[in-house]
Amino acid sequence: MYKKRFFSGIALLALSASGCGLATSPERNVVVPAEPTMIDFVDPSSIAGLSTRTLTEGHSTRGRYVHINYPELKNAPALNETLRTQAEQQWREFRGRTTDPYAYPRPELNVEWQLAAASSQAIAVRLRTGMFLGASWGNSTRTYWFDPRDGKAVESSGLLDGKNALNRLAGLVREQLKTRGSQVERDGVTARGDQFDSMAFNRGGDLVVEFDDCQIGPCSLGRLAVAVPERQVRPLLSVFGRRAQESVEGRAPLGTPETPYEMAPGTMPPSSASIPPAASNRAGTVDCAKAKCVALTFDDGPGPYTGRLLDILRESRARATFFTVGVNAAAQPELIRRMSAEGHLVGNHSWAHKDLSKQAPSKIVDSVGHTEAAIEAAIGQKPTLLRPPYGAVSQVLRDVAAQRGISLVNWDVDTKDQLEEKAGDIVDLAVRQAHPGAIILMHDIHRESVDAVPDILERLRGKGYSFVTVPELYGSTGMQAGRLYRSGNELPGKQPLT
């Protein structure tokens, strides 16, 4: 039940990315053909051995915001290395462009991903990069392909049979662009690699070529893509390109117009009233009005170390609150289910970790809503806590949270585990700053953070502390929608926005 509901959400992400997609006509049961530039992304949770990696920066009081997320696939070391290298290169280049530590609003780099193909014939990872440098967001895409037969990773141009094929493809794309209006600079389309770095196939076998914002026209045009028909592109493909095309052709989409959540691209359904709020199944076993309580919170996962962290918490009979990033939750729902089953609380940390305080209400609803859907699909409960990425809060965000029945949660103890390279230093910071009612910030995407947890648990238990989920800190008082919480012993009243 829950899984089917979320799959339609994934399909909507594909529709949103393409700007158009499947729809029903006014006549019942008549389906309008899909926009040809739509890419049907593969459900990542269906891929055995898939995990995620994250590079992040920005919890300090000034500087840039960075959140780069990419998949790591079993038996695809060359692809994993290519994605890691690309992520580190983007981070370095962004650092070079953002040297003013006092810039405001903060510059931001955000990279998320989708699987454009995943089979024994071909795997494709589409990286979608957003960059904010003070005025507006600019977006770009890059798609890498992997051949499981020879274990090699290639850029999108590797789908083609050499330079001549790329030149011919550029000509076909220019022809397609003739109908796009005078603002599109179609004569600027040449066989340069950076213009053909994001290519994938739709389920009809057409080759979808995506251009970056501002690349061949005004930035206001947004996403610009063309679909070169299968019959025209097939002679241009390499041997691997033909296998990749065949692996995608005819693949059924994850959602159809008949699903209960047919809607305009970019929007989310309101959560069903029948979905209960997320809660720890061990809540109430500790009375924080009498006991010394702290709440361990873990952001940005699930990641490669989350399973080991859950083992540690289970062995120590401690529970925590996990603020999960939606794209990771969707890729690894089994870890979300385990969190809930073992007494932890699952919270919302947005879909791709963009600074929500910069976003319009519709964008906030989209990010929060997609993450809610991913968590509901895994555990059948709606998360009612949201940790804003980077801890950044605006009045608009608080208003949206209030409307959706969500409480905002930051922290008052920062273990600085994003900066510390030694588990012992993380332990010392956590123990030194802990106090009754503390909300302690950590990240389960770092090995050192997870390594620090056993000593944190042992030393704080030695001081008489109990480990509970965030709502348990507030006892019978409860938590209010739209309010920002930083500590369990924080007095109610008017709060600043940041």
ABEGO torsion letter per residue (X at the ends): XAAAAAAAAAAAAAAAAAGBBBBBBABBGBBBBBBAABBBBBBAAABBGBBBBBBBBGABABEBBBBBBBBBBBGBAAAAAAAAAAAAAAAAAAAAABABAABOBBBBBBBBBBBABBBAABBBBBBBBBBBAGABBBBBBBBBBBBAAAGBBBBAAAABBEAAAAAAAAAAAAAAAAAAEAABBAAABBABAAAAABBBBBAAGBBBBBBBBGAAEBAAAEBBBBBBBAAAAAAABBAAAAAAAAAABGBBBABBAABAABBBBGBBBBBBAABBBBBBAABGABBAAABBBBBBBBBGOBBAAAAAAAAAAAAAGBBBBBBBBAAAAAABAAAAAAAAAAGBBBBBAEAAGBBAAABBAAAAAAAAAAAAAAAAAAAGBBBABBBBBGGBBBAAAAAAAAAAGBBBBBBABBAGAAABABAAAAAAAAAAABBBGBBBBBBAABAAAAAAAAAAAAAAAAAGBBBBBAAAAAEAAEBBBGBBBABAABBBEBBBAX
